[in-house]
Amino acid sequence: MAARRNDAEIAGVLIVLAQTLAQNNAATQAQENRRGGEDELRLE
């Protein structure tokens, strides 16, 4: 019984982690779009 509860808790944490990563990726993409695309390294 305890193992099932632990599995459910771990699954819940993984869901929150995945949602946070998706939100961060979306925010990064939106910021890149506002700046005009991906960052590029420029050699001068």
PDB file of N, CA, C, O and CB in Angstrom:
ATOM      1  N   MET A   1       0.825  -1.197   0.000  1.00  0.00           N
ATOM      2  CA  MET A   1       0.000   0.000   0.000  1.00  0.00           C
ATOM      3  C   MET A   1       0.871   1.264   0.000  1.00  0.00           C
ATOM      4  O   MET A   1       0.607   2.216  -0.734  1.00  0.00           O
ATOM      5  CB  MET A   1      -0.940  -0.003   1.216  1.00  0.00           C
ATOM      6  N   ALA A   2       1.906   1.251   0.833  1.00  0.00           N
ATOM      7  CA  ALA A   2       2.792   2.416   0.909  1.00  0.00           C
ATOM      8  C   ALA A   2       3.538   2.626  -0.401  1.00  0.00           C
ATOM      9  O   ALA A   2       3.786   3.762  -0.807  1.00  0.00           O
ATOM     10  CB  ALA A   2       3.791   2.254   2.059  1.00  0.00           C
ATOM     11  N   ALA A   3       3.896   1.525  -1.063  1.00  0.00           N
ATOM     12  CA  ALA A   3       4.607   1.642  -2.336  1.00  0.00           C
ATOM     13  C   ALA A   3       3.732   2.311  -3.384  1.00  0.00           C
ATOM     14  O   ALA A   3       4.214   3.121  -4.177  1.00  0.00           O
ATOM     15  CB  ALA A   3       5.059   0.265  -2.829  1.00  0.00           C
ATOM     16  N   ARG A   4       2.453   1.974  -3.389  1.00  0.00           N
ATOM     17  CA  ARG A   4       1.540   2.618  -4.340  1.00  0.00           C
ATOM     18  C   ARG A   4       1.425   4.106  -4.060  1.00  0.00           C
ATOM     19  O   ARG A   4       1.385   4.918  -4.985  1.00  0.00           O
ATOM     20  CB  ARG A   4       0.154   1.966  -4.283  1.00  0.00           C
ATOM     21  N   ARG A   5       1.371   4.463  -2.776  1.00  0.00           N
ATOM     22  CA  ARG A   5       1.283   5.878  -2.416  1.00  0.00           C
ATOM     23  C   ARG A   5       2.552   6.607  -2.842  1.00  0.00           C
ATOM     24  O   ARG A   5       2.490   7.717  -3.372  1.00  0.00           O
ATOM     25  CB  ARG A   5       1.050   6.044  -0.897  1.00  0.00           C
ATOM     26  N   ASN A   6       3.699   5.981  -2.608  1.00  0.00           N
ATOM     27  CA  ASN A   6       4.958   6.591  -3.023  1.00  0.00           C
ATOM     28  C   ASN A   6       5.020   6.747  -4.532  1.00  0.00           C
ATOM     29  O   ASN A   6       5.468   7.780  -5.031  1.00  0.00           O
ATOM     30  CB  ASN A   6       6.138   5.760  -2.535  1.00  0.00           C
ATOM     31  N   ASP A   7       4.575   5.734  -5.265  1.00  0.00           N
ATOM     32  CA  ASP A   7       4.552   5.819  -6.722  1.00  0.00           C
ATOM     33  C   ASP A   7       3.661   6.966  -7.179  1.00  0.00           C
ATOM     34  O   ASP A   7       4.017   7.696  -8.104  1.00  0.00           O
ATOM     35  CB  ASP A   7       4.069   4.496  -7.332  1.00  0.00           C
ATOM     36  N   ALA A   8       2.518   7.130  -6.546  1.00  0.00           N
ATOM     37  CA  ALA A   8       1.600   8.211  -6.905  1.00  0.00           C
ATOM     38  C   ALA A   8       2.221   9.568  -6.602  1.00  0.00           C
ATOM     39  O   ALA A   8       2.065  10.512  -7.376  1.00  0.00           O
ATOM     40  CB  ALA A   8       0.268   8.060  -6.156  1.00  0.00           C
ATOM     41  N   GLU A   9       2.920   9.666  -5.484  1.00  0.00           N
ATOM     42  CA  GLU A   9       3.582  10.928  -5.141  1.00  0.00           C
ATOM     43  C   GLU A   9       4.689  11.249  -6.135  1.00  0.00           C
ATOM     44  O   GLU A   9       4.832  12.395  -6.561  1.00  0.00           O
ATOM     45  CB  GLU A   9       4.155  10.866  -3.717  1.00  0.00           C
ATOM     46  N   ILE A  10       5.469  10.243  -6.503  1.00  0.00           N
ATOM     47  CA  ILE A  10       6.534  10.442  -7.489  1.00  0.00           C
ATOM     48  C   ILE A  10       5.937  10.857  -8.826  1.00  0.00           C
ATOM     49  O   ILE A  10       6.454  11.763  -9.480  1.00  0.00           O
ATOM     50  CB  ILE A  10       7.377   9.157  -7.654  1.00  0.00           C
ATOM     51  N   ALA A  11       4.857  10.207  -9.237  1.00  0.00           N
ATOM     52  CA  ALA A  11       4.198  10.563 -10.494  1.00  0.00           C
ATOM     53  C   ALA A  11       3.714  12.008 -10.451  1.00  0.00           C
ATOM     54  O   ALA A  11       3.834  12.733 -11.439  1.00  0.00           O
ATOM     55  CB  ALA A  11       3.019   9.614 -10.777  1.00  0.00           C
ATOM     56  N   GLY A  12       3.170  12.425  -9.318  1.00  0.00           N
ATOM     57  CA  GLY A  12       2.707  13.805  -9.182  1.00  0.00           C
ATOM     58  C   GLY A  12       3.847  14.800  -9.301  1.00  0.00           C
ATOM     59  O   GLY A  12       3.703  15.843  -9.939  1.00  0.00           O
ATOM     60  N   VAL A  13       4.973  14.482  -8.694  1.00  0.00           N
ATOM     61  CA  VAL A  13       6.143  15.361  -8.780  1.00  0.00           C
ATOM     62  C   VAL A  13       6.650  15.427 -10.213  1.00  0.00           C
ATOM     63  O   VAL A  13       7.019  16.499 -10.694  1.00  0.00           O
ATOM     64  CB  VAL A  13       7.263  14.872  -7.840  1.00  0.00           C
ATOM     65  N   LEU A  14       6.671  14.286 -10.899  1.00  0.00           N
ATOM     66  CA  LEU A  14       7.122  14.272 -12.289  1.00  0.00           C
ATOM     67  C   LEU A  14       6.200  15.084 -13.189  1.00  0.00           C
ATOM     68  O   LEU A  14       6.666  15.735 -14.125  1.00  0.00           O
ATOM     69  CB  LEU A  14       7.211  12.841 -12.799  1.00  0.00           C
ATOM     70  N   ILE A  15       4.911  15.055 -12.921  1.00  0.00           N
ATOM     71  CA  ILE A  15       3.960  15.854 -13.699  1.00  0.00           C
ATOM     72  C   ILE A  15       4.241  17.338 -13.508  1.00  0.00           C
ATOM     73  O   ILE A  15       4.274  18.098 -14.476  1.00  0.00           O
ATOM     74  CB  ILE A  15       2.505  15.527 -13.291  1.00  0.00           C
ATOM     75  N   VAL A  16       4.444  17.748 -12.264  1.00  0.00           N
ATOM     76  CA  VAL A  16       4.746  19.155 -11.984  1.00  0.00           C
ATOM     77  C   VAL A  16       6.053  19.556 -12.657  1.00  0.00           C
ATOM     78  O   VAL A  16       6.146  20.643 -13.226  1.00  0.00           O
ATOM     79  CB  VAL A  16       4.827  19.405 -10.458  1.00  0.00           C
ATOM     80  N   LEU A  17       7.059  18.696 -12.600  1.00  0.00           N
ATOM     81  CA  LEU A  17       8.342  18.975 -13.237  1.00  0.00           C
ATOM     82  C   LEU A  17       8.179  19.138 -14.745  1.00  0.00           C
ATOM     83  O   LEU A  17       8.720  20.073 -15.334  1.00  0.00           O
ATOM     84  CB  LEU A  17       9.344  17.856 -12.932  1.00  0.00           C
ATOM     85  N   ALA A  18       7.437  18.234 -15.363  1.00  0.00           N
ATOM     86  CA  ALA A  18       7.217  18.311 -16.809  1.00  0.00           C
ATOM     87  C   ALA A  18       6.466  19.581 -17.189  1.00  0.00           C
ATOM     88  O   ALA A  18       6.787  20.213 -18.196  1.00  0.00           O
ATOM     89  CB  ALA A  18       6.445  17.084 -17.296  1.00  0.00           C
ATOM     90  N   GLN A  19       5.476  19.958 -16.398  1.00  0.00           N
ATOM     91  CA  GLN A  19       4.725  21.185 -16.677  1.00  0.00           C
ATOM     92  C   GLN A  19       5.618  22.411 -16.547  1.00  0.00           C
ATOM     93  O   GLN A  19       5.534  23.333 -17.357  1.00  0.00           O
ATOM     94  CB  GLN A  19       3.522  21.307 -15.731  1.00  0.00           C
ATOM     95  N   THR A  20       6.473  22.423 -15.530  1.00  0.00           N
ATOM     96  CA  THR A  20       7.383  23.545 -15.326  1.00  0.00           C
ATOM     97  C   THR A  20       8.363  23.660 -16.485  1.00  0.00           C
ATOM     98  O   THR A  20       8.614  24.759 -16.980  1.00  0.00           O
ATOM     99  CB  THR A  20       8.142  23.391 -14.004  1.00  0.00           C
ATOM    100  N   LEU A  21       8.915  22.535 -16.919  1.00  0.00           N
ATOM    101  CA  LEU A  21       9.836  22.557 -18.053  1.00  0.00           C
ATOM    102  C   LEU A  21       9.142  23.053 -19.320  1.00  0.00           C
ATOM    103  O   LEU A  21       9.722  23.827 -20.081  1.00  0.00           O
ATOM    104  CB  LEU A  21      10.422  21.162 -18.288  1.00  0.00           C
ATOM    105  N   ALA A  22       7.919  22.617 -19.547  1.00  0.00           N
ATOM    106  CA  ALA A  22       7.176  23.058 -20.724  1.00  0.00           C
ATOM    107  C   ALA A  22       6.915  24.559 -20.675  1.00  0.00           C
ATOM    108  O   ALA A  22       7.037  25.245 -21.690  1.00  0.00           O
ATOM    109  CB  ALA A  22       5.853  22.297 -20.837  1.00  0.00           C
ATOM    110  N   GLN A  23       6.557  25.070 -19.500  1.00  0.00           N
ATOM    111  CA  GLN A  23       6.315  26.504 -19.358  1.00  0.00           C
ATOM    112  C   GLN A  23       7.592  27.298 -19.592  1.00  0.00           C
ATOM    113  O   GLN A  23       7.568  28.341 -20.246  1.00  0.00           O
ATOM    114  CB  GLN A  23       5.749  26.816 -17.974  1.00  0.00           C
ATOM    115  N   ASN A  24       8.711  26.804 -19.054  1.00  0.00           N
ATOM    116  CA  ASN A  24       9.984  27.496 -19.252  1.00  0.00           C
ATOM    117  C   ASN A  24      10.394  27.485 -20.716  1.00  0.00           C
ATOM    118  O   ASN A  24      10.893  28.485 -21.231  1.00  0.00           O
ATOM    119  CB  ASN A  24      11.077  26.856 -18.399  1.00  0.00           C
ATOM    120  N   ASN A  25      10.183  26.350 -21.393  1.00  0.00           N
ATOM    121  CA  ASN A  25      10.502  26.278 -22.817  1.00  0.00           C
ATOM    122  C   ASN A  25       9.633  27.239 -23.617  1.00  0.00           C
ATOM    123  O   ASN A  25      10.120  27.901 -24.534  1.00  0.00           O
ATOM    124  CB  ASN A  25      10.321  24.848 -23.335  1.00  0.00           C
ATOM    125  N   ALA A  26       8.364  27.318 -23.280  1.00  0.00           N
ATOM    126  CA  ALA A  26       7.458  28.231 -23.982  1.00  0.00           C
ATOM    127  C   ALA A  26       7.864  29.677 -23.744  1.00  0.00           C
ATOM    128  O   ALA A  26       7.825  30.491 -24.666  1.00  0.00           O
ATOM    129  CB  ALA A  26       6.006  28.007 -23.531  1.00  0.00           C
ATOM    130  N   ALA A  27       8.255  30.004 -22.514  1.00  0.00           N
ATOM    131  CA  ALA A  27       8.674  31.368 -22.201  1.00  0.00           C
ATOM    132  C   ALA A  27       9.956  31.720 -22.946  1.00  0.00           C
ATOM    133  O   ALA A  27      10.098  32.835 -23.448  1.00  0.00           O
ATOM    134  CB  ALA A  27       8.875  31.537 -20.687  1.00  0.00           C
ATOM    135  N   THR A  28      10.882  30.780 -23.019  1.00  0.00           N
ATOM    136  CA  THR A  28      12.134  31.008 -23.748  1.00  0.00           C
ATOM    137  C   THR A  28      11.857  31.208 -25.229  1.00  0.00           C
ATOM    138  O   THR A  28      12.431  32.099 -25.856  1.00  0.00           O
ATOM    139  CB  THR A  28      13.107  29.831 -23.544  1.00  0.00           C
ATOM    140  N   GLN A  29      10.985  30.388 -25.788  1.00  0.00           N
ATOM    141  CA  GLN A  29      10.645  30.515 -27.207  1.00  0.00           C
ATOM    142  C   GLN A  29       9.976  31.853 -27.486  1.00  0.00           C
ATOM    143  O   GLN A  29      10.281  32.502 -28.487  1.00  0.00           O
ATOM    144  CB  GLN A  29       9.727  29.365 -27.647  1.00  0.00           C
ATOM    145  N   ALA A  30       9.073  32.270 -26.616  1.00  0.00           N
ATOM    146  CA  ALA A  30       8.401  33.558 -26.799  1.00  0.00           C
ATOM    147  C   ALA A  30       9.409  34.700 -26.734  1.00  0.00           C
ATOM    148  O   ALA A  30       9.320  35.656 -27.504  1.00  0.00           O
ATOM    149  CB  ALA A  30       7.304  33.754 -25.735  1.00  0.00           C
ATOM    150  N   GLN A  31      10.362  34.603 -25.819  1.00  0.00           N
ATOM    151  CA  GLN A  31      11.383  35.648 -25.706  1.00  0.00           C
ATOM    152  C   GLN A  31      12.247  35.686 -26.967  1.00  0.00           C
ATOM    153  O   GLN A  31      12.563  36.768 -27.463  1.00  0.00           O
ATOM    154  CB  GLN A  31      12.266  35.413 -24.457  1.00  0.00           C
ATOM    155  N   GLU A  32      12.630  34.526 -27.488  1.00  0.00           N
ATOM    156  CA  GLU A  32      13.413  34.481 -28.723  1.00  0.00           C
ATOM    157  C   GLU A  32      12.619  35.063 -29.885  1.00  0.00           C
ATOM    158  O   GLU A  32      13.175  35.774 -30.721  1.00  0.00           O
ATOM    159  CB  GLU A  32      13.837  33.040 -29.040  1.00  0.00           C
ATOM    160  N   ASN A  33      11.324  34.768 -29.943  1.00  0.00           N
ATOM    161  CA  ASN A  33      10.485  35.306 -31.013  1.00  0.00           C
ATOM    162  C   ASN A  33      10.405  36.824 -30.935  1.00  0.00           C
ATOM    163  O   ASN A  33      10.426  37.503 -31.962  1.00  0.00           O
ATOM    164  CB  ASN A  33       9.081  34.703 -30.946  1.00  0.00           C
ATOM    165  N   ARG A  34      10.312  37.359 -29.717  1.00  0.00           N
ATOM    166  CA  ARG A  34      10.270  38.816 -29.558  1.00  0.00           C
ATOM    167  C   ARG A  34      11.575  39.467 -30.003  1.00  0.00           C
ATOM    168  O   ARG A  34      11.579  40.591 -30.504  1.00  0.00           O
ATOM    169  CB  ARG A  34       9.979  39.181 -28.104  1.00  0.00           C
ATOM    170  N   ARG A  35      12.688  38.747 -29.814  1.00  0.00           N
ATOM    171  CA  ARG A  35      13.994  39.281 -30.195  1.00  0.00           C
ATOM    172  C   ARG A  35      14.308  39.029 -31.658  1.00  0.00           C
ATOM    173  O   ARG A  35      15.315  39.523 -32.165  1.00  0.00           O
ATOM    174  CB  ARG A  35      15.078  38.676 -29.330  1.00  0.00           C
ATOM    175  N   GLY A  36      13.486  38.288 -32.331  1.00  0.00           N
ATOM    176  CA  GLY A  36      13.688  38.058 -33.752  1.00  0.00           C
ATOM    177  C   GLY A  36      14.338  36.729 -34.088  1.00  0.00           C
ATOM    178  O   GLY A  36      14.925  36.602 -35.163  1.00  0.00           O
ATOM    179  N   GLY A  37      14.260  35.770 -33.249  1.00  0.00           N
ATOM    180  CA  GLY A  37      14.788  34.448 -33.569  1.00  0.00           C
ATOM    181  C   GLY A  37      15.790  33.958 -32.554  1.00  0.00           C
ATOM    182  O   GLY A  37      15.950  34.518 -31.470  1.00  0.00           O
ATOM    183  N   GLU A  38      16.456  32.895 -32.942  1.00  0.00           N
ATOM    184  CA  GLU A  38      17.408  32.268 -32.029  1.00  0.00           C
ATOM    185  C   GLU A  38      18.649  33.138 -31.871  1.00  0.00           C
ATOM    186  O   GLU A  38      19.032  33.894 -32.763  1.00  0.00           O
ATOM    187  CB  GLU A  38      17.798  30.868 -32.531  1.00  0.00           C
ATOM    188  N   ASP A  39      19.256  32.998 -30.703  1.00  0.00           N
ATOM    189  CA  ASP A  39      20.526  33.678 -30.471  1.00  0.00           C
ATOM    190  C   ASP A  39      21.586  33.040 -31.358  1.00  0.00           C
ATOM    191  O   ASP A  39      21.606  31.822 -31.541  1.00  0.00           O
ATOM    192  CB  ASP A  39      20.939  33.609 -28.967  1.00  0.00           C
ATOM    193  N   GLU A  40      22.453  33.861 -31.898  1.00  0.00           N
ATOM    194  CA  GLU A  40      23.549  33.350 -32.709  1.00  0.00           C
ATOM    195  C   GLU A  40      24.847  33.871 -32.142  1.00  0.00           C
ATOM    196  O   GLU A  40      24.927  35.001 -31.659  1.00  0.00           O
ATOM    197  CB  GLU A  40      23.392  33.754 -34.195  1.00  0.00           C
ATOM    198  N   LEU A  41      25.862  33.033 -32.207  1.00  0.00           N
ATOM    199  CA  LEU A  41      27.185  33.496 -31.817  1.00  0.00           C
ATOM    200  C   LEU A  41      27.763  34.268 -32.989  1.00  0.00           C
ATOM    201  O   LEU A  41      27.706  33.815 -34.132  1.00  0.00           O
ATOM    202  CB  LEU A  41      28.115  32.306 -31.400  1.00  0.00           C
ATOM    203  N   ARG A  42      28.307  35.411 -32.706  1.00  0.00           N
ATOM    204  CA  ARG A  42      28.885  36.222 -33.774  1.00  0.00           C
ATOM    205  C   ARG A  42      30.371  36.391 -33.520  1.00  0.00           C
ATOM    206  O   ARG A  42      30.784  36.853 -32.456  1.00  0.00           O
ATOM    207  CB  ARG A  42      28.184  37.602 -33.872  1.00  0.00           C
ATOM    208  N   LEU A  43      31.157  36.019 -34.491  1.00  0.00           N
ATOM    209  CA  LEU A  43      32.600  36.189 -34.397  1.00  0.00           C
ATOM    210  C   LEU A  43      32.973  37.466 -35.121  1.00  0.00           C
ATOM    211  O   LEU A  43      32.559  37.702 -36.256  1.00  0.00           O
ATOM    212  CB  LEU A  43      33.360  34.965 -34.989  1.00  0.00           C
ATOM    213  N   GLU A  44      33.751  38.271 -34.456  1.00  0.00           N
ATOM    214  CA  GLU A  44      34.160  39.538 -35.085  1.00  0.00           C
ATOM    215  C   GLU A  44      35.656  39.601 -35.223  1.00  0.00           C
ATOM    216  O   GLU A  44      36.188  40.589 -35.729  1.00  0.00           O
ATOM    217  CB  GLU A  44      33.662  40.740 -34.279  1.00  0.00           C
TER     218      GLU A  44
END
